[in-house]
Amino acid sequence: MVAVSACGATADKEEGSGGGDGKPVTGLRLMVPNTPGSGYDLTARTVTQVMQDTKVASGVQVFNLPGASGTVGLQRLVNEKGNGKMAMQMGLGVVGASYTSKSEATLTDTTPIAKLIEEAGAIVVPKNSPYKTMDDLVTAWKENPKKFAVGGGSTAGGPDHLLPMQLAKAVGIKPKDVNFVSYDGGGELLPAILGDKIAFGASGFSEFLDQIEAGQVRVLAVTSEKPIDALKDTPTLKDQDIDLVFTNWRGIVAPPGISAEQKKTWIDALTTMHDSEEWQAQLKKNGWVDAFATGDEFGTFLTEQDKAVADLLAELGLA
C-alpha cells in the first residue's frame, strides 16, 4: 500500500512509473511477513486492491515471506535499504517478535509510513466445541490450565500471545500456567482450530469471517469495547463480565534510507486510498477500526509501542 506511492516517486522508467503525473504507480511489491490467510495478508491484499480500484497503483505484487513471526521479512526489508519499490505490511506482532526472536533487524531501522487500522480480537472455537459461552470455556480452563491448549497466530510478544495472557489474568489464571501453542499466522492457526488440536484460538476476528459465515467455527467473544458490526450477535468480553478490552493494529513500513520525497509520495498515495469510498467500504466489511496516522505521527506511535512491548517482555523474561 504504502510502497505503492513511494515507489512511484523513485521507480526507474523501465521498472515502474506513475506517482506525480496522476497516473497509477506501477512496478511495486508489498511484502507480507507471514503465511497466506493471515491478518497481515488480508490487510495487504485489501489495500492493494483498493489502490488499484482507485487508480493509485496498478499491478502491485503482494508476496509472502513467512518465518520467525515476521522477523525474516523484517530482516529482508532492512536489507533493502533505499529500495523505493518495496514496503512491508506489519503490526503489533512484528514488534514483539523482533525481541523474542532476537532479531538483528529492528523496527527502529525501518521508515514508518502509516498506521492503517485497529482490529478487535476474537475467542474462537470449532463448531462442535462443548464450550457455548465464555463462562463454559473459563470454567473448563481453570480446572487444568496447563493441559488446556490455547492457540494463536503469533509467537511470544505478538498480539495473539498477549491476548490470551491478558485474558488469563483477567479471569484469575496465572499467565505462566497458560499452555500457549504458537502458529505462524492465521493461515496455520485455522486448521488447528478446525482440527480440534487446541481448545480455543485467539486472534483477529477478520481472519475467521469466511469460516464463521460457513458455520465451521463459533466466536464466543470479541475483545472490543463495544460489539462490532461484522459480528453483531457476538458479545464482548465485558458483556460477559470479563473486564478486558484488547485491540491489535496494522500498518506499513518501508526500508531504511528512503528519501523525504519518496516518503511523501507514499503518504500521499495512502491518504488518497484512505479517503476513498472503496476503503471505507472495506473497513465496514472487515470490521476494522479506522486508525489512520502517517509519517512522524505513526513513527512516534511505533516508538512508544516498541518500548512498551520490550518492557513487558523483559518483565516476563521473554526478551
Beta strands, then each sheet from edge to edge (+ up, - down):
strand 1: 29-32
strand 2: 61-64
strand 3: 86-91
strand 4: 111-126
strand 5: 149-152
strand 6: 179-182
strand 7: 200-204
strand 8: 217-222
strand 9: 247-254
strand 10: 289-294
sheet 1: 2+ 1+ 3+ 9- 4+ 7- 5- 6-
sheet 2: 2+ 1+ 3+ 9- 4+ 8-
sheet 3: 2+ 1+ 3+ 9- 4+ 10-
end
